[in-house]
Amino acid sequence: MATFLLAFDHRKSLMTSFFEAGDESERGQASAAREVKTVIADGLLAAIRRSRVDRRDAGGLVDATYGGIAIDRLRTSGVRFAVPVEASGKRELEFEHPDWRQRLEAIKPTWAKVLVRYNPSGDAAMNERQRELLLELQAATHEIRVGFLFELLVPPEPAQRSEDFDTATRPGLVVTAIDELRTAGIQPDLWKIEGFDQREDCRTVADHAGAPCVVLGRGADTEAVERWLRAGAGVFDGFAIGRSIWWDAARSFVDGSADREATVTAIAERYGHFVDVFHAAS
């Protein structure tokens, strides 16, 4: 079984980049954000109904902050979903809510998702603090009996910044990061990994991961996402793509240039397109 997650758990970036809202106007955009999340969820469900993706492979990644209605629709439709536990937009891992465990128990998602920026050549003390929080989260997911989805981002340290960081340096850092995390006892049920251009890099990461991996989209253009999907197909288990699927369609919906039905269709087709690319390359 593959895993194709439509990711729309964006919170801080949704407000600052999508709605271009400052802190003082963020509250006023909450209703619009909830509507956008619901439309995206309906796009996912439409893709299933129209056989663009198998229900068993489909899934959503959505926050409870603005996506409560979306979560209810996915759950009612029997579609897998993940919810984030990290505070949005932070350099170092923090849990979004002090009562994050109780919230997970109440929502009972398929996976609890955590995004962590972790460069093994970076701040050692920060990495250790993050590992401690990850072990706490992992223990809770086992007790609550929900899956553990780890989104690993490896940003460059200042000395590592170069035009070829993504192709020449990042693959090795990802492997080292995964090895460090697993040595510390951290073993997710699913890894969400930045895409690679070379299939061999995907194979190496998959060999070290000890669990299925999915490719994330980074909000990149179609050409880049398709390249990463083709490199990972047959090695990784699917994808978790967000803005590259729904951003443009949702913008048209918000500015009134597309109605709800057209937006749902556009999201369903865009999602289905990337599923097709992955399957064709597998």
Secondary structure, 3 states (H helix, E strand, C coil): CCEEEEEECCCHHHHHHHCCCCHHHHHHHHHHHHHHHHHHHHHHHHHHHCCCCCCCCEEEEECCCCCHHHHHHHHHCCCEEEEECECCCCCCCCECCCCHHHHHHHHCCCEEEEEEECCCCCCHHHHHHHHHHHHHHHHHHHHHCCEEEEEEECCCCHHHCCCCHHHHHHHHHHHHHHHHHHHCCCCCCEEEEECCCCHHHHHHHHHHHCCCEEEECCCCCHHHHHHHHHHHECCECEEEECHHHHHHHHHHHHCCCCCHHHHHHHHHHHHHHHHHHHHHHC
